[in-house]
């Protein structure tokens, strides 16, 4: 029985990527694309929708409990 290899587009450059354990950077095609994506999250170009959080630091949150 042959196993079908799933091909997905790289989220950064859209290049086809084999979805398998051998694909070191999956879902990205390369370390470069992985780092570009990571940098976009760090620069807050990507955001997850939700309610804004209070500006309390974690120390202040611990004191409130």
Secondary structure, 3 states (H helix, E strand, C coil): CCCCCEEEECCCCCCEEEECCCCCCCCCCCHHHHHHHHHHHHCCCCCCCCCCCCCCCHHHHHHHC
